[in-house]
Amino acid sequence: MNNGFTLLEVLIAIAIFSMISMSSFTIFNTVLKGNESSKIRTERVNELQRGFLLIERDLLQIAKRSIRLNGEAPQQDFLYTDSNSFSNGESTLAFVRHGWTNPGLLLPRSNMQSVAYQLNEGTFERLHFNFVDAIQGQEPKIRKLITEIEALNFEFFYDKKWQKQIINKSLPKAIAVELITKDYGLIRREFLVAGNDV
């Protein structure tokens, strides 16, 4: 009696093995794509959270101090939204904030910092100067915060309602930041402003 496999049995075994291999590959590929997609979404959410956390930190420390740009006379307001004078951004909010850490006064600068937020070519950016009053020709340091932004708007809470305009020489009770993103659509965050008397 001969021991062995017939040609038919070998072909059936190969077919079954091929089907199992294809199924395993399909499952593995699906899991891999799902993992990559999840990683991209997680990184995007982290980017948004980091950006808004930084905005909140700055807005909570707004100082009642006007901004001086390029060695010019101080501006009239504590908040500044004229993007043509400040930067190349499409929409800008600039102000001075307290709390810029300078341990032991080791650096020749104030503990106040002039900062601005702007939309520039689809990226939400934070700008700051080394010195609270920018001198002529000084370029701001730029930090990219949130990408894939289509529009940026600011609103200010005065007299128990949201307004588009700043009231002269006063801080609002809150500032709203609206980002229109390519993936999540409209995202609106509202931040309280400490130390105002409106």
C-alpha positions in Angstrom: 0.0 0.0 0.0 1.5 3.4 -1.1 1.4 6.3 1.4 1.1 9.8 -0.1 -1.3 12.5 -1.4 -3.1 12.5 -4.7 -2.8 15.5 -7.0 -6.4 16.4 -6.2 -5.7 16.4 -2.4 -2.6 18.7 -2.9 -4.7 21.1 -5.1 -7.4 21.3 -2.5 -4.9 21.9 0.3 -3.2 24.7 -1.7 -6.6 26.3 -2.4 -7.6 26.2 1.3 -4.2 27.6 2.3 -4.5 30.4 -0.3 -8.0 31.3 1.0 -6.8 31.4 4.6 -3.7 33.6 3.6 -5.9 36.0 1.7 -8.3 36.3 4.6 -5.5 36.9 7.0 -3.9 39.5 4.8 -7.3 41.3 4.4 -7.8 41.4 8.1 -4.2 42.6 8.8 -4.5 45.3 6.1 -7.8 46.6 7.5 -6.4 46.7 11.1 -3.2 48.5 9.8 -5.3 51.1 7.9 -7.6 51.6 10.9 -4.5 52.1 13.2 -3.0 54.7 10.8 -6.4 56.5 10.5 -6.7 56.5 14.3 -3.2 57.8 14.8 -3.9 60.7 12.3 -7.1 61.6 14.1 -5.4 61.5 17.5 -2.6 63.7 16.3 -5.1 66.2 14.9 -7.1 66.3 18.2 -3.8 66.8 20.1 -2.9 69.7 17.8 -6.2 71.4 18.4 -6.0 70.9 22.2 -2.4 72.2 22.4 -3.3 75.3 20.3 -6.4 76.2 22.4 -4.5 75.5 25.7 -1.9 78.1 24.6 -4.5 80.6 23.6 -6.3 80.2 27.0 -3.0 80.6 28.9 -2.3 83.9 27.0 -5.8 85.3 27.3 -6.1 84.6 31.0 -3.0 86.9 31.5 -3.9 89.8 29.3 -2.5 93.1 30.7 -4.1 96.5 30.6 -1.3 97.8 28.5 -1.3 99.2 25.0 0.9 97.8 22.2 3.7 99.7 20.6 4.6 98.5 17.1 7.8 99.2 15.1 8.9 102.0 17.5 5.7 103.9 16.8 3.4 105.6 19.4 1.4 103.3 21.6 -1.9 102.0 20.3 -5.1 103.3 21.9 -6.5 99.9 22.9 -5.4 97.0 24.9 -6.5 94.6 22.1 -5.4 95.2 18.5 -6.9 93.7 15.4 -5.4 95.6 12.5 -3.6 92.8 10.6 -2.2 95.3 8.0 0.0 97.0 10.5 1.0 94.0 12.6 1.7 91.1 10.2 0.9 89.5 6.9 -2.0 87.4 8.4 -5.5 87.5 7.2 -7.0 88.0 10.7 -5.1 89.1 13.8 -5.5 89.6 17.5 -2.6 91.2 19.4 -2.2 92.2 23.0 0.3 92.3 25.9 0.2 89.6 28.6 1.7 89.1 32.0 3.6 86.1 33.3 6.4 85.6 30.8 8.8 83.7 33.1 12.3 85.2 33.5 13.8 83.4 36.5 16.2 85.6 38.5 15.9 88.3 35.8 18.7 86.5 33.9 17.5 87.7 30.5 17.5 91.5 29.7 13.7 91.6 29.2 10.5 92.3 30.9 8.1 89.6 32.4 5.5 91.0 30.0 5.2 89.8 26.5 3.5 91.2 23.4 1.8 88.3 21.5 -0.5 88.0 18.5 -2.6 85.3 16.9 -3.2 85.2 13.2 -4.3 83.1 10.3 -1.6 82.9 7.7 -2.0 80.7 4.6 -4.3 78.2 6.3 -2.3 78.0 9.5 -3.3 79.4 12.9 -0.1 81.0 14.3 1.2 82.6 17.5 3.6 85.4 17.2 5.7 87.1 19.9 8.5 89.5 20.3 11.5 89.3 22.7 10.7 92.7 24.0 7.3 94.0 25.0 7.7 97.0 22.7 8.8 96.0 19.3 11.5 98.2 17.8 11.7 99.2 14.1 12.5 96.2 11.9 12.3 93.6 14.6 10.7 90.4 13.3 8.4 88.4 15.5 9.0 84.8 16.4 6.3 82.6 14.9 4.9 79.3 16.2 2.6 77.3 14.0 -0.3 76.0 16.1 -3.2 74.6 14.1 -3.1 73.6 10.4 -5.8 73.2 7.8 -7.8 76.3 8.8 -10.1 78.0 6.3 -11.2 81.1 8.4 -10.5 82.7 11.7 -12.8 85.1 13.6 -12.7 86.8 17.0 -15.7 88.0 19.0 -15.7 90.1 22.2 -18.1 89.9 25.1 -19.2 93.5 26.2 -22.5 94.6 27.8 -23.8 91.0 28.1 -23.5 90.3 24.4 -21.0 89.1 21.8 -19.7 91.8 19.5 -17.4 91.9 16.5 -15.7 95.2 17.5 -13.5 96.2 20.4 -14.7 99.0 22.7 -12.0 101.6 23.1 -9.6 101.3 26.1 -11.4 98.4 27.8 -11.1 94.7 28.0 -14.0 92.4 27.3 -15.2 89.9 29.8 -14.5 87.1 27.4 -13.0 86.5 23.9 -14.3 83.9 21.5 -12.1 82.3 18.9 -13.8 80.7 15.9 -11.9 78.4 13.6 -13.4 76.9 10.4 -11.4 73.8 9.8 -11.3 71.6 6.7 -12.0 68.4 8.7 -14.1 69.4 11.7 -15.9 72.5 10.4 -16.6 75.3 12.8 -14.8 75.1 16.2 -15.7 77.9 18.7 -14.0 78.3 22.0 -14.8 81.1 24.5 -12.2 82.2 27.0 -12.7 84.4 30.1 -10.5 87.5 30.4 -9.3 88.0 34.0 -8.9 91.4 35.7 -11.3 93.5 33.6 -13.9 96.0 34.9 -16.5 95.9 32.1 
